[in-house]
Amino acid sequence: MKIAFFDTKPYDVRYFEEYGKKMGIEYKFFETKLCEDTVELAQGYDGVCVFVNDTVNAAVIDRLCEFGAQVIALRCAGFNNVDVKHAFGKIHVLRVPAYSPYAVAEHAMALLLTSIRRIHKAYIRSRDYNFSLSGLTGFDLHGKTVGVIGTGRIGRVFIDICRGFGMKVLAYDKYPASIEGVEYVELDRLFSESDIISLHCPLTDDTYHIIDAESLERCRRGVVIINTSRGALVDAEALLGAIKSRKVGAACLDVYEEESDLFFEDKSGHIMDDEVLARLISMPNVIVTSHQAFLTEEALENIAQTTTSNIAGFFEMKQCPNELCWRGSSAEDCRDGKCF
């Protein structure tokens, strides 16, 4: 089995080579992202392995099918960059539904603590031997209300962490789970009562810009927004406006709507063309990390193991429990392991 591996980073290679050898899969690593201009590199391969910023649209899918590729293996949980509807019946789409919910949830809490306790500012000061505490006053998390949008695996781990800090949890999910001590509410109430809002939902038509000018207007003054899920959940321009008007007290962003040509790359020697992102980064109450939340040793190994197992299982048995299927109006995990 030969798989063309796109958008390769140094930390990907170790585990994918290791599990590839164990399961009889030969990966060819390409640094470039998959798109209409680079899809020709996949010619002669049985499938492709892609990440969050690869473009797998209808044109790319059709070209892969012409090459005889049978699988698109996502090494992530989200799939908004893949036209799953167009792929259905043509090429199988596999994903990693869970690699380490702890990695992402812990990063969300790390961003929150860093922001509200001004740890990043204190670190910079102390490096210059400036030990003044002026301007570093934060606030306790204990007793605060956190609104969690999305209570899947990552959302539930984040809730557990918040409850450990003594926080009250309000939750919203289209498909509520039974979680002891957690109150599910409508979005209006979550926005109006939460001191902190953390996003842990997938990007769908329903959740696109779930944080926009209207929802921010309904929030408490000084609310903290955390997004470690998908960039387009937040209208970045609306967020910037709310920060400037002091409606939003802080923003912790690991993802950004227009990140595909920026994140995972070293742009330190370039002029930032994206004015919204440049202005967000310049704000003293905004922390931006570049889609880093998943990046732990445990998660990297789990991603490689599951992705490779998905591919090997598909070619051996022609089915995979982690296949994505188009179910009339949306994509869902396969119910029987074989969709077509």
C-alpha positions in Angstrom: 0.0 0.0 0.0 1.4 3.3 -1.1 0.1 6.6 0.4 0.9 10.1 -0.6 1.3 12.1 2.6 0.7 15.9 2.2 1.5 18.9 4.4 4.3 17.0 6.2 5.9 18.4 9.3 9.0 17.0 11.0 7.0 15.8 14.0 4.8 13.7 11.7 7.4 11.5 10.1 8.7 9.5 13.1 5.4 7.9 14.2 4.0 7.4 10.7 7.1 5.7 9.5 7.1 3.5 12.6 3.5 2.4 12.2 3.7 2.3 8.4 6.4 -0.4 8.6 4.4 -2.4 11.2 1.3 -2.4 9.0 2.8 -2.7 5.5 2.2 0.9 4.4 4.7 3.0 2.5 4.3 6.7 3.0 5.7 9.2 0.6 6.1 12.5 2.5 5.4 15.8 0.7 5.9 19.1 2.4 3.4 20.8 0.1 -0.3 21.0 0.9 -2.8 19.0 -1.2 -4.8 21.3 -3.6 -5.8 21.4 -7.2 -2.2 22.5 -8.1 -0.5 19.7 -6.3 -2.9 16.8 -6.7 -0.7 15.4 -9.6 1.8 14.3 -6.9 -0.7 11.7 -5.8 -0.6 9.9 -9.2 0.4 6.2 -8.7 -0.6 6.1 -5.1 -3.4 4.0 -3.5 -4.6 7.0 -1.5 -3.7 10.3 0.2 -3.1 11.3 3.8 -4.2 14.9 4.6 -4.5 17.4 7.4 -6.7 20.3 8.4 -5.4 22.8 5.8 -5.2 20.6 2.8 -7.9 21.4 0.2 -9.9 18.3 -0.8 -12.6 19.8 -3.0 -14.6 18.2 -5.8 -11.9 18.9 -8.4 -9.2 17.2 -6.2 -11.5 14.3 -5.5 -12.2 13.7 -9.2 -8.5 13.8 -10.0 -7.7 11.3 -7.2 -10.4 9.0 -8.6 -8.9 9.3 -12.1 -5.6 8.2 -10.6 -7.3 5.1 -9.1 -6.8 6.3 -5.5 -9.2 4.5 -3.1 -8.9 6.4 0.2 -8.6 9.9 1.6 -7.1 9.4 5.1 -7.6 12.4 7.4 -5.1 12.5 10.3 -7.5 14.6 12.3 -11.1 14.6 13.6 -12.5 17.6 11.6 -13.4 17.2 8.0 -14.7 20.6 6.9 -11.9 20.8 4.3 -13.2 17.7 2.5 -16.2 17.7 0.2 -17.6 14.5 1.8 -20.8 14.7 -0.2 -18.9 14.8 -3.5 -16.7 11.9 -2.3 -19.5 9.6 -1.4 -19.7 6.7 -3.8 -16.4 7.6 -5.4 -13.6 7.5 -2.8 -13.6 6.5 0.9 -12.9 9.1 3.5 -11.4 8.0 6.8 -10.7 10.1 9.8 -9.3 10.0 13.4 -12.3 10.7 15.6 -10.3 10.8 18.8 -6.6 11.0 19.3 -6.2 12.8 22.7 -9.1 14.8 24.0 -6.8 15.7 26.9 -4.3 17.4 24.6 -6.8 19.9 23.2 -8.8 20.4 26.5 -5.6 21.0 28.5 -4.3 23.5 25.9 -7.6 25.4 26.2 -7.2 25.6 29.9 -3.5 26.6 29.5 -4.5 29.4 27.2 -7.2 30.6 29.7 -4.8 30.5 32.7 -2.1 32.2 30.8 -4.4 35.0 29.7 -6.3 35.8 32.9 -3.2 35.5 35.1 -1.0 37.5 32.6 1.7 34.7 32.7 2.9 35.6 29.2 3.4 39.2 30.2 5.1 38.3 33.5 7.5 35.9 31.6 8.5 38.7 29.2 9.0 41.2 32.0 11.1 38.8 34.2 13.4 38.1 31.2 14.3 41.8 31.3 14.6 41.7 35.1 11.5 43.7 35.5 9.7 42.3 38.5 7.0 44.9 38.8 3.5 43.5 39.4 1.7 46.5 38.0 -0.9 45.6 35.3 -0.7 41.8 36.1 -3.8 41.5 38.2 -6.0 38.6 37.2 -9.1 36.9 38.6 -10.1 33.7 40.2 -11.6 30.9 38.1 -13.3 29.5 41.2 -17.0 30.4 41.2 -17.0 31.7 37.6 -19.4 30.4 35.0 -18.0 28.8 31.9 -20.1 28.1 28.8 -19.0 25.1 26.8 -20.3 24.8 23.3 -19.9 21.2 22.2 -19.8 18.4 24.7 -18.1 15.6 22.7 -14.9 14.0 24.0 -12.8 17.2 24.1 -15.7 19.3 25.5 -16.3 16.7 28.3 -12.6 16.6 29.3 -12.6 20.5 29.4 -15.7 20.4 31.6 -14.0 18.0 34.0 -11.0 20.4 34.2 -13.3 23.4 34.8 -15.2 21.6 37.5 -11.8 20.8 39.2 -11.3 24.6 39.4 -14.7 25.0 41.1 -16.4 26.6 38.1 -20.1 26.4 37.3 -20.7 24.8 33.8 -23.4 25.7 31.3 -23.4 23.6 28.1 -24.9 23.6 24.7 -24.9 20.8 22.2 -27.2 19.8 19.4 -27.0 16.3 20.9 -26.8 16.6 24.7 -25.0 14.0 26.7 -25.8 12.9 30.2 -23.1 14.7 32.3 -23.5 14.9 36.1 -23.5 18.4 37.4 -23.7 20.0 33.9 -26.7 22.1 32.9 -27.6 22.2 29.2 -29.1 25.5 28.2 -30.0 27.4 25.0 -27.3 29.6 23.4 -29.0 32.8 24.5 -28.7 31.9 28.1 -25.2 30.5 27.7 -24.1 33.8 26.1 -25.7 36.0 28.6 -24.6 34.2 31.8 -21.1 32.9 31.0 -17.9 34.6 32.2 -15.9 32.4 29.8 -17.0 30.7 26.6 -15.1 27.8 25.2 -15.8 26.2 21.8 -15.4 22.5 21.3 -17.8 21.8 18.4 -17.2 20.8 14.8 -17.5 23.3 12.0 -20.9 22.8 10.2 -23.4 25.0 8.5 -25.1 25.4 11.9 -22.0 26.4 13.8 -20.3 28.6 11.2 -19.7 32.0 12.9 -21.5 30.8 16.0 -19.6 33.6 17.6 -20.5 36.7 15.6 -21.4 40.3 16.3 -25.0 39.4 17.4 -23.9 36.7 19.8 -21.1 38.8 21.2 -23.6 41.6 21.9 -25.6 39.2 24.0 -22.5 38.3 26.1 -21.5 39.7 29.4 -19.1 42.6 29.3 -15.6 41.3 29.8 -16.3 37.8 28.6 -13.3 35.5 27.7 -13.6 33.7 24.3 -11.6 30.4 23.8 -11.4 28.6 20.5 -9.4 25.5 20.1 -11.7 23.8 17.6 -12.1 25.4 14.1 -11.3 29.0 13.1 -14.6 29.7 11.3 -16.6 29.2 14.4 -15.6 32.7 15.2 -16.2 35.8 13.0 -12.7 37.3 13.5 -13.7 40.8 12.4 -16.7 40.8 14.8 -14.4 39.5 17.6 -11.9 42.3 16.9 -14.6 44.9 17.1 -15.9 43.5 20.4 -12.3 43.6 21.8 -11.9 47.2 20.7 -15.2 48.1 22.3 -14.2 46.4 25.6 -17.1 43.9 25.3 -14.7 41.0 25.1 -12.2 41.0 28.0 -9.8 38.5 26.4 -9.5 36.0 23.5 -7.6 32.8 23.5 -7.3 31.4 19.9 -5.5 28.3 18.7 -7.3 28.5 15.4 -8.2 31.2 12.9 -10.6 31.3 10.0 -8.0 32.2 7.4 -5.2 30.2 8.8 -4.5 27.8 5.9 -1.7 29.8 4.4 -0.3 31.0 7.7 -0.4 28.4 10.5 2.3 25.7 10.7 4.7 28.0 8.7 7.5 30.4 9.7 6.3 33.8 8.6 8.6 35.8 10.8 10.5 37.3 7.9 7.4 38.4 6.1 4.9 41.3 6.2 1.6 40.1 7.5 -1.0 40.6 4.8 -3.9 39.5 7.0 -4.8 42.7 8.7 -7.4 41.2 11.0 -5.0 38.6 12.4 -2.2 41.2 12.7 -4.5 43.4 14.7 -5.7 40.6 16.9 -2.1 39.5 17.7 -1.3 43.1 18.5 -4.0 43.3 21.2 -2.7 43.0 24.8 -5.6 40.7 25.8 -5.3 38.3 22.9 -3.3 35.1 22.8 -2.8 33.3 19.5 -1.2 29.9 19.1 -0.9 28.3 15.7 -3.2 25.2 15.8 -0.9 23.8 18.5 -3.5 22.2 20.8 -3.2 18.7 19.4 0.6 18.7 19.6 1.6 16.2 22.3 3.6 13.1 22.1 0.6 11.0 23.0 -1.6 12.6 20.4 0.9 12.3 17.7 1.4 8.6 18.3 -2.4 8.0 18.5 -3.0 9.9 15.3 -0.3 7.9 13.4 -1.5 4.6 14.9 -5.2 5.2 14.1 -4.6 6.7 10.7 -2.4 3.8 9.7 -4.8 1.3 11.1 -7.7 2.9 9.2 -5.8 2.6 5.9 -4.6 -1.0 6.6 -8.0 -2.1 7.8 -9.7 -0.7 4.7 -7.4 -2.4 2.2 -7.5 -5.7 4.1 -11.3 -5.8 4.8 -12.7 -3.1 2.5 -14.3 -1.5 5.5 -13.4 0.9 8.3 -15.4 2.0 11.4 -13.9 5.5 11.1 -15.2 6.1 7.6 -17.2 9.2 7.0 -20.5 8.8 5.1 -22.8 11.3 3.5 -26.2 10.8 5.1 -28.5 12.9 3.0 -27.8 16.3 4.7 -24.6 15.8 6.6 -21.5 13.6 7.1 -21.5 11.1 9.9 -19.3 8.2 11.0 -20.1 5.0 9.2 -22.7 2.8 10.9 -21.6 -0.6 9.6 -18.0 0.1 8.5 -18.8 0.0 4.8 -20.6 2.7 3.0 -20.4 1.7 -0.7 
